[in-house]
C-alpha cells in the first residue's frame, strides 16, 4: 500500500497549490488523472490482451502512478463541485460548503464500501487481470465523459466563483 499512498500524499499538497493558483487547470487535471489511472490499471494486471508478463517492478510502478493520478483526480474534484453548486444558484456560505462536504464524503465512503465488494466478486469470478481491466475501463469512461463535458462547457465560459469574497483575515464577528 505504500506504493500507492506515498505518491498520493506527496502529490496532494502540490496539486492543491496548483489548482488553487490556476483554477482553470482543474477540469483537465481530472481528465488527465482519470486517463493515467486507466492506463495504470490496464498495466497493473496486466491486461491479458496486452500479453505482458506480470512482474513485481511493474506492479509497484503502476501503484505509484495510480497514487499520483488519483491525486490528480480527487484533489480538484471538491472545488469543482463547490463551483458547480454556486453556478446552480446555491448561496455562498457554510450551508453550501457543508452540503457539498457531506455529499462528497458520503459518495467517497460509498465507494470505499462497495469498491472492495464489487472488486472481490469480479476477481473471484474472473481474475485479477480482468478486474484491473474493468477498473481501468471505468476510469477511461470517466475520463472520456469528463473530456466531453468540459469540451462542451469550457471552464472559461462557466462562471468561476471561488467562494465567499471576504478575506481570511477579516473578523468573523463584527464589532
N, C-alpha and C positions, 0 to 999 in steps of 0.2 A: 504494500500500500504506500510505502514511502516514495516509490517511483511515480505515483500519481499525485500524492498530497504535496510533496515538496515543490514541484514546479507550479502547482496551483497557488500555494502560499507565497512563493516568491514573486509570481507574476501579478497577483491580485492588487497589491498596492500600486505597482507601476501602471497597470491597466486602469485602475481607478483614477490616478492622476491624469492619464492621457484622456480618458473620457470626460473628466471634469473640465480639463483645459480646452478640449476640442469636442464639444457635444455632437457635432455633425459626423464624427467618426463612429459613433455608437452603432448605428444600423449595420455598417459594413464590417465592423469588428465582429458583430454577432453572426453575420453571414459567413465570413472567413473562418470564424471559430467553429461553426457547425460543419463547414466543409472539411476543415482539418480534423475534426472529431470523426467524421465519416471515414475519411481516408485512413485514419489511425485504427479505427475498429476493423476495417477491411484487412489491414495488415496485422492486427493483433492476433487474430485466429490462427493463422492467416486464412483468408477466404479460400475454400477448396478450388475455386475456378482460377486462382492465380498460380497454383502449383508451386508454391514456395514452401520449403520445409520449415517447420516450427523450430525456432531457436531462442534460447534464453535472452541473448542480447537484443533481438528484435522485440521480444515481449517487453523488456524493461524500457527500451527506447520508445515504443508505442504508448506505454503507460505514461511516460514523461510528456510526450506530445499531447496525449489526451488531457492530462492535468493542465497544461498550459492553454490548450484550446477550450477547455471548459471554463477557464478564467475569462477567455475572450468572449465566451457566450454568456456566462452568468453575470459578470460584473456590470455590463451595460444594460442588462435587462430591467433592473429595478428603476433606474432613472427614466428609461423609455416608457415604462408603464405609468410612472408619475406624469410624464409629459402627455401621454395619451389621455389620462384622466382629466388633466387640465384642458386639453383640446375638446373633450366631450362636455365641458361646462361645469365640472366639479370645482368648487371654490378652493382657493389655495389656503391650506391650514392644516392643523393637526388631525382633523377628522378624515380628510382625504389621505393624508400620509398614513394614518392608522389603518384605513380600509385597504389601501394598496399593500401595506406591510402584512396585514392579516391574510389577504388573498395570496400574496407571494409565498408566505410561509406555509399556508395550507396546501397549495399545489406542490411546493417543494417537498413537503412531508408526504403527500400522497404518492409522489414519485419515488421517494425513499422507501415507502412501504410496498408499493405494488411492483416496483422495478425488480427487486430480487425474486419475488414470487414468479413473475412472468419469465424472467431470465432463467430461473431454475427449471420451470416447466419446459421452456424451449430447449434448454441444454439437455434435459432428461430425455425428451422425445426426439431430438435431432442430434446435435453435438455442439461442443463449444465453438467450433469453427463456424457453424451455421448460425449460432446465436449471436456471434460477433458480426456476422454479415447482416443479420436483421437489425441489430443495433446501429450499425453503420448506415444501413438503408434508411432507418428512421431519421438519423442525423442529416443524411443527404436530402431527404424530403423536406425537413425543416429548413435547411439552407436554401433550397430552391423556392420554397414558399415565401421565405423572408425576402429573398432577392426579388421575386416578382412583386411582392408588396411594395418594397422600397423603390423599385423602378417605376411603379405606377404612382406612388406617393413619395416623391423625393423629399428628403429632410428639409431642403431649402424652401419647399412650398408649404410645409407644415408649420403651424405656429409653434415656435420653440419657447417654452416657458420653463424656467429653471426653479420655480417655486416662489416663495414669498420674496418681495423686493426689499425687505428690511435687512439691515446689516447684522452680521453675527455679533457685532459689538454693541448694538443698541440694547437698551434695558428692556427686560421682559415686562415689567410693570411700570406704568408712567408714574411720575412723582405726584 
